[in-house]
């Protein structure tokens, strides 16, 4: 039976924890940053959906409003969340809200390039 001193076994494993850290730390950092970036993507998606909903709600009120007022309301809603590069399109069956009659469908479409609101590199989710 061979006895090995504890001090000798530690000398042969010197630097192992440094190598393990060098391998695991970049993977862990990418995982955490990916979680943050996808969380931001879902948050921006919800803000854009809620702004379109707010614009459609304004357009469905019986009081006379214009397309410009709806776009202003949507852009104000987005600006309160820090999103300033949105494209808003308002469409009504009759062409404009001024000529709309009861029962006409109001459609509000809002789009924001994710690269404009990304926290990290826009190449990660480019084109979304």
JODA-V767547 format. One record per pair of residues at least 4 apart in sequence whose ideal C-beta (glycine too) atoms are under 6 Angstrom apart, sorted by the first residue. I is the first residue (numbers start at 1). J is the second residue. D is the distance in whole Angstrom. If there is no record, write none. Layout:
i=I j=J d=D
i=I j=J d=D
This chain:
i=4 j=8 d=6
i=4 j=9 d=6
i=20 j=24 d=6
i=21 j=25 d=5
i=24 j=28 d=6
i=37 j=120 d=5
i=37 j=124 d=6
i=40 j=119 d=5
i=44 j=117 d=5
i=47 j=81 d=5
i=48 j=110 d=5
i=48 j=112 d=6
i=51 j=74 d=5
i=51 j=77 d=4
i=51 j=78 d=5
i=51 j=110 d=5
i=52 j=108 d=5
i=52 j=110 d=5
i=54 j=77 d=5
i=55 j=70 d=5
i=55 j=73 d=6
i=55 j=74 d=4
i=55 j=108 d=4
i=56 j=106 d=6
i=56 j=108 d=5
i=58 j=70 d=5
i=58 j=73 d=5
i=59 j=70 d=5
i=59 j=106 d=4
i=60 j=106 d=6
i=65 j=69 d=5
i=65 j=97 d=6
i=66 j=97 d=6
i=67 j=90 d=4
i=67 j=96 d=6
i=67 j=97 d=6
i=70 j=90 d=5
i=71 j=88 d=5
i=74 j=88 d=5
i=74 j=110 d=6
i=78 j=83 d=4
i=78 j=86 d=5
i=79 j=84 d=6
i=83 j=112 d=6
i=83 j=117 d=6
i=85 j=116 d=4
i=86 j=110 d=6
i=86 j=112 d=5
i=87 j=111 d=5
i=88 j=110 d=5
i=89 j=109 d=4
i=90 j=108 d=5
i=91 j=107 d=5
i=92 j=97 d=6
i=92 j=100 d=5
i=92 j=104 d=6
i=92 j=106 d=5
i=93 j=104 d=4
i=93 j=105 d=5
i=94 j=99 d=5
i=94 j=100 d=5
i=94 j=104 d=5
i=95 j=99 d=6
i=100 j=104 d=4
i=114 j=118 d=6
i=114 j=125 d=5
i=114 j=128 d=4
i=115 j=122 d=3
i=115 j=126 d=6
i=118 j=122 d=5
i=120 j=124 d=6
i=122 j=126 d=6
